Amino acid sequence: MPFGEVESGESPTQAAVREAKEEIGVEVELTKPFFSGEFQHDQQIFLWHGYLAETGGEPELKEKKFSELDWLTASELDQVDLAPNLRQILPALRKVLKASGE
C-alpha cells in the first residue's frame, strides 16, 4: 500500500494518486473510499485515508524505503508482518479481497 503525507494545497485523494505514482510507478484511478482512521506512532496522532483503486500498468518499487512488493490474497494476509495501522483494517481488507476473487 503506497502511503505518505498530504502536501500543502493537496487533497487526500490527490495525495493518494501522487504517492502511487512516486512509490510504485503506476497511475491509479480511485474508485471509492475504503477507510479513514487515526493511529498513534511515536507519541503523534496520524489521520489516514485509504481508497480502492484501479491501476494502469505493472507496479514496481520506485523508492528505497521498501524492500519488496507483493500481491497478497485474503488468506495470505495473516502470514505477513503488517504495521499496526494496517492490522486495524484487516477484516475489511479480507472482505474486499474475497469479493474481488482475490
Secondary structure, DSSP 8 states (H G I E B T S, - for coil): -------TT--HHHHHHHHHHHHH--EEEEEEEEEEEEEEETTEEEEEEEEEEEEES-----STT-S------GGGGGGS---HHHHHTHHHHHHHHHHTT-
